[in-house]
Amino acid sequence: MLSSKIESQAVQNISNDLLNRIKIEKDPDILNELTLALNTLISRLKPQIIQITIQELLEKMHTLRDSHLLVNLAKVLGDLEKKSFIISHQETIARLQLYINELKGYSGGIIECRIILLDIIELITGQKFDGDKWRFVEWATSKDATRFHLDLD
């Protein structure tokens, strides 16, 4: 794989360039290619770059409605979260809230995207929802979830 032969700093620079392009690109086909390219670099990204990338991709995701692209972006976010580590409780709350806010936009359609977002929330919380939004809502409104101070409205 090409990414394993690129020096670490070059990987960080390439991922930054890809992220900048993703932020401004409007063509779904090009966005999909950029997202897939970014995904090939995930295993080599530094933790601080992962944090920035997650934030930027969530912001971009919020502006999209192409179902195929949303699913691919959600998968990349899931891969990033698997490699990510959250430093503080406040950071956990902030990250959870970003995913919950995104999840609110998928109450009906794009089921695969909703399932992936729930899987990501599982990673962060350690809870099991098995893609069931009602199981998530039940947990999120339970006493166990109060430590996260989640905004579900």
Secondary structure, DSSP 8 states (H G I E B T S, - for coil): -GGGGS-HHHHHHHHHHHHHHHHH---HHHHHHHHHHHHHHGGG--HHHHHHHHHHHHHHHTT---HHHHHHHHHHHHHHHHH----SHHHHHHHHHHHHHHHHTTSSS-HHHHHHHHHHHHHHH----TT-HHHHHHHHTSGGGGGG-----
